[in-house]
Amino acid sequence: MNNIDPSKSKLIPYYSHYLSEEEMKLYVQYFSQDLPAAFRVNKHGKSDAFQANMQQLLETYFRSRLEDQTQMEKLPHVPGGYLFIPSRIQLRSNEKLNKIHKFLVVANEGGLVTRQEFVSMLPPLFLNCSKGEKVLDMCAAPGSKTSQLMEQVGMTGLVVANDLELTRCHVLMHGVISQPCPQLIITNLDASKYPKLTVFDKILCDVPCSGDGTLRKAKEIWNKWSNAGSLCLFEIQLKVLIRGLQLLKVGGEICYSTCSLNVIENEAVVKTVLEKFGASIEVIDCSGKFEGIKRADGLRTWDIGGLNGEFYKNYEEIEAVQDETYRKRFNKAMFPTQDAGIQEQLTKSMRFYPWLNNSGGFYVCMIKKVAELPQDDLADSLNANAMNYEKLNENTEFCMNFSKSMPLQPLKKIKKQEVVAALQEKFHFRYFFEEGDLNDILPNCAQRELQDMEATRVYLLNKEAQKILYCSENAYLTYHIVQAGCGGFERHTGIINQDKLSYRVETPMNFLLNNTDFVMHISYKLFLRVVRAGLNGDDESIRFQDQENIEQFGEDIEHLKTMQLHQMYLLKVKSEGLNEEDTIKVKAINELNISSWLGGTSLGFHIKRKQRNALWCLLMNEDIHEIVVSGEAKRKAAYRERRKNDKNGKDAGSKDDKSEQQDVQEEKNE
């Protein structure tokens, strides 16, 4: 947006009241700059060694395309995390850097990496969930933090990801669909009335906020910002945090966070729960954790800003205002406390200013629940609201209306046990997510409730997710369950399988084939040949009878012919005889859990087009192939080209604004 002048923004006088003169110079300097691009390696279901190997491959790839090696740096304490000093806008606009941008887009959509703002990675990092824990993400979309939580709890834990807006739940689903997620439940509920599904070990409470910490990627906030947003959000944020504390087990931890630097949305909310619940909760001192990540202490005391640049030191000054409508905008609880103990606890919360880590602005406060919460009027009313909300959801008419809004049929326990029998007969799984769970997982698969239709897709849920989905007959409506677990098996519809129930493992769950005898070992040379097939729209498999293939891969082909044909296999690439560089590549490949289809006369891999291209370019150190650029990206590129050539200044200007808004929205969705 070309008409933005930070010096005229209401943000400048507002934050000048809280920050020193030197800090305000840094505030304007950093928030006026574009946000650096950041990403992290997806590790879910993979080993630390995989992450190290993939990092080495990515560093080689990116550094060979950077003239200035200081433009890329590792993020401190973020496993597999990297920061590009050039912003996303610079990555797109610079001809050389655009190659990196294209690769990141494709690698993100292919599931190799997750593009995510650095400060967005911090709440899950400080929450530090353990394997097997039950975690609630109260306001989860678009899902990058949810993805981190799933990595932390592993396949045997539970992550319940919630969002109030159904459309954002779909964004969330899209954000995690490339990962194995049998531990995931996605719900569409009001977080302040969230039902007591279970008692959670950890909770992420990343509440809706005014977003003034996102100025570097949402520059329209400079012009649009008003303190009215924070004044309105305070009570909503407070209710969500209190409800989170109610759902947390004693001894559990909750992370309260916002992408705002406004004290009304941060310390004021935390101060209020500390006053309400006293010794039953305490702020955790994180000063000794992740010391490489710079942060500032939370504020002890503050004034509350009004709508016209004025500030109030206490609620008595608000009561003196004549305008009753104006007075109602303020809550007495917003104002600071004189309790020295609470003030000291507030300093243990963390402020992440953009100049500290070259990031966006963020606030994080870790709270531990050390005892059951005492009685409190607001907390009691929230508890009652949650119970009423649950009963309302069970109302037949309400359920019918909600069903109409659901784009997908509800998930129910699989009806035909012959499907379960067919799956076990085909693959002979030894276990799924942990030893001894075979009889718990397979008979309790789910399917979409489609009348008079076979289960074309079978969903896998771990034991904790099953407890949620199957806790009652209509749990999917009572708790507005949009998604439970993930697609595990997809039915074959080919001629060979037309007379029997036959399924293949879906790509994110390929790792399950490690627990079967269907593992295929091939040479690295053959692997590259099959990956290359289909890059330019050709047949994505290779034919055994082709003379060229016989000459190059005769030994591999003869071995494959001895295996059971018309069967799915997990792919393992042999590393014997390879140099050190290729050995690292093979180790990374083998943990990607790529599956293959061995036909009667051909071999093909189940790799999505974008992952195939990203993988090929990474292994061969090539620029991304044009075929992988999405239709939407091509439309945007064509639109920009038309805009560039447009001779009408007015029309071109309006298009510029629209395009920048699209770019900003794209960055927000990260």
TAKABEL-V129044 format. One record per backbone hydrogen bond with DSSP energy under -0.5 kcal/mol. CO is the residue of the C=O (numbers start at 1). NH is the residue of the N-H. Records with the same first field share a line. If there is no record, write none. Layout:
BEGIN
CO=NH + NH
END
This chain:
BEGIN
1=4
3=5
5=8
6=9
9=12 + 13
10=14
11=15
12=16
13=17
14=17
15=18 + 19
20=24
21=25
22=26
23=27
24=28
25=29
26=30
27=31
28=32
30=33
35=88
37=84
38=116
39=82
40=114
43=46
47=51
48=52
49=53
50=54
51=55
52=56
53=57
54=58
55=59
56=60
57=61
58=62
59=63
60=64
62=65
63=66
65=67
67=69
68=71
69=72
71=85
73=83
75=78
77=79
78=81
80=41
81=75
82=39
83=73 + 85
84=37
86=37
87=91
88=92
89=93
90=94
94=98
96=99
97=100 + 101
98=102
99=103
100=104
101=105
102=106
103=107
104=108
105=109
106=110
107=112 + 113
108=111
112=42
114=40 + 116
117=120 + 121
118=121
119=122 + 123
121=125
122=126
123=127
124=128
130=133
133=135 + 158
134=201 + 202
135=160
136=138 + 204
137=140 + 162
140=143
143=147
144=148
145=149
146=150
147=151
148=152
149=153
150=154
153=132
154=157
158=135
159=161 + 185
160=137 + 162
161=187
162=140
165=169
166=170
167=171
168=172
169=173
170=174
171=175
172=176
173=176 + 177
176=179
181=184
182=462
183=159
184=485
185=161 + 187
186=482 + 483
187=163 + 189
189=191
190=193
191=194
195=197
198=200
200=249
201=253
202=136
203=205 + 255
204=138 + 206
205=207 + 257
211=214
212=215
213=361
214=217 + 218
216=35
218=221
219=222
220=223 + 224
221=225
226=229
227=231
228=232
229=233
230=234
232=236
233=237
234=238
235=239
236=240
237=241
238=242
239=243
240=244
241=245
242=246
243=247
244=248
245=248
247=200
249=252
252=369
253=203
254=256 + 367
255=205 + 257
256=365
257=207
258=363
259=213
262=265 + 266
263=268
266=269 + 270
267=271
268=272
269=273
270=274
271=275
272=276
273=277
274=278
277=280
278=281
280=370 + 371
282=368
284=286
286=289
290=293
292=294
296=351
302=336
303=305
304=312
310=306
312=304
314=317 + 318
315=319
316=320
318=321
322=324
323=327
324=328
326=329
327=330
331=334
332=335
338=340
339=343
340=344
341=345
342=346
343=347
345=348
346=349
347=298
348=286
349=298
350=364
351=296 + 353
352=362
353=356 + 357
354=358 + 359
362=352
363=258
364=350
365=256 + 367
366=284
367=254
368=282 + 370
369=251
376=380
377=381
378=382
379=383
380=384
381=385
382=386
383=387
384=388
385=389
386=390
387=391
388=392
389=393
390=394
391=394 + 395
392=395
395=399
396=400
397=401
398=402
399=403
400=404
401=405
402=405 + 406
403=406
405=407
410=449
412=447
415=417
416=419 + 420
417=421
418=422
419=423
420=424
421=425
422=426
423=427
424=428
434=432 + 437
437=440 + 441
438=442
441=444
442=445
445=414
446=459
447=412
448=450
449=451
450=453
454=456
456=491
458=488 + 489
459=446
460=486
462=466
463=467
464=468
465=469
466=470
468=471
472=475
474=477 + 478
475=479
476=481
477=480
480=188 + 482
483=186
486=460
488=506
489=458
490=504
494=497
495=498
497=500
500=502
502=492
504=490
506=509
507=510
509=512
510=513
511=514
512=515
513=516
515=430
517=519
518=570
520=522 + 572
522=574
523=527
524=528
525=529
526=530
527=531
528=532
529=533
532=535
534=537
540=605
542=603
543=546
546=550
547=551
548=552
549=553
550=554
553=557
554=558
555=559
556=560
557=561
558=562
559=562
560=563
567=598
569=596
570=520
572=522
575=578
579=583
580=584
581=585
582=586
583=587
584=588
585=589
586=590
587=591
588=591 + 592
589=592
594=571
595=606
596=569 + 598
597=599 + 604
598=566 + 567
601=544
602=599
603=542
604=597
605=607
606=595
608=612
609=613
610=614
611=615
612=616
613=617
614=618
615=619
616=620
617=621 + 622
625=628
626=629
630=634
631=635
632=636
633=637
634=638
635=639
636=640
637=641
638=642
639=643
640=644
641=645
642=646
643=646
647=649
648=652
649=653
650=654
651=655
652=656
653=657
654=658
655=659
656=660
657=661
658=662
659=663
660=664
661=665
662=666
663=667
664=668
665=669
667=670
END
